């Protein structure tokens, strides 16, 4: 409709506006900036407070704005989806979209491809509409790759990355990127939103306690990025157990009953009953010095001799210096010792 006198074509509340060189077109959604009407946009709070939709343009200085009600096909709207709720667009000034923007503002409910109801601030039938569902990575990993490796071990070569995303429909196509942030190396860009990604990247070896971080990023339909991380950490082993020997060499340490990768030594160590044997705890020197050994059940001190240092070559050929702690007495019973 191009004649502002044909208001009968609009079964709605309308207002004729005089604004010199307004520059608007039918279908534009407007807000009032204090001095003039302007194109609304959902990426800012003020410009998302919509007054109405341009439903007719009479001249370069005169237009008609629909404030509420039914707009029929004579207005000139096209390409609508019957039954769809439209929101103020985040990226197109004055536009509307079936995807809500940063500041959620429902505008219009279509009943055909060319007509519908102006429902500013309401979701059809007075409802509030569904807010934009922000996508996020719910998982990110490397196939068959543990997060923890022993110092000297090598991570998987040509790692295969997998991931999962919530609200996948709100992710822009081919916007996935994966990088090694520790080494500042981009492994892939413009990737499909669906996994996997088979990279061509050499395995990583660390000869001291360290970590390597991989990051995946994506871009949502509001042009915002989101990300997740997968970190591989390299640790030394802590050994403990029971042995009758008065001292332990390298093979005695690695032969103790329990070993595990740890980032720190503080914790509870469960020793089993072992008549005529000492309790041993072997901690990498790099972790620091243990100063407290207490029976968990009684909180009484459990005497340990001062540590001595033994070098151990681990299974990956890396030499690690260990502080070897030996109970002062042979302790035959089972005991849980809190070490700090």
Number of C-alpha atoms within 10 A of each C-alpha: 19 16 12 21 12 10 18 8 15 19 14 17 15 19 16 18 17 14 14 11 10 17 14 20 15 18 20 19 30 26 20 17 13 7 6 11 18 21 20 30 28 26 19 13 12 14 20 25 22 25 19 26 28 24 29 27 22 16 16 14 14 18 24 24 23 24 19 20 17 20 25 20 15 14 18 15 17 12 10 19 17 14 14 17 26 26 30 34 28 25 17 14 18 25 20 26 19 18 20 24 24 19 21 23 27 30 27 30 26 21 18 17 14 18 23 23 20 25 24 26 20 18 21 21 10 10 11 14 19 14 15 18 14 17 21 21 18 11 13 19 21 21 13 10 14 13 15 16 21 23 25 21 20 16 21 17 12 13 19 18 20 16 17 16 18 14 14 17 14 18 24 17 17 14 16 23 20 23 18 19 15 12 10 10 12 13 17 16 15 12 16 15 21 14 15 15 20 15 14 12 14 12 12 14 18 19 18 16 15 13 17 18 15 23 19 24 17 27 21 20 19 19 12 12 15 16 17 17 17 17 18 18 19 25 23 25 22 21 21 25 21 25 22 14 13 11 14 20 14 14 10 12 25 20 16 18 14 17 17 12 16 17 14 16 20 14 10 15 19 15 22 16 14 17 14 14 19 24 26 24 27 26 26 23 16 14 16 11 14 17 9 14 20 18 16 17 10 7 11 11 13 18 13 18 11 13 16 13 15 17 16 19 13 17 12 12 12 18 15 19 17 24 21 23 22 25 19 14 14 17 19 16 12 13 18 15 22 19 18 14
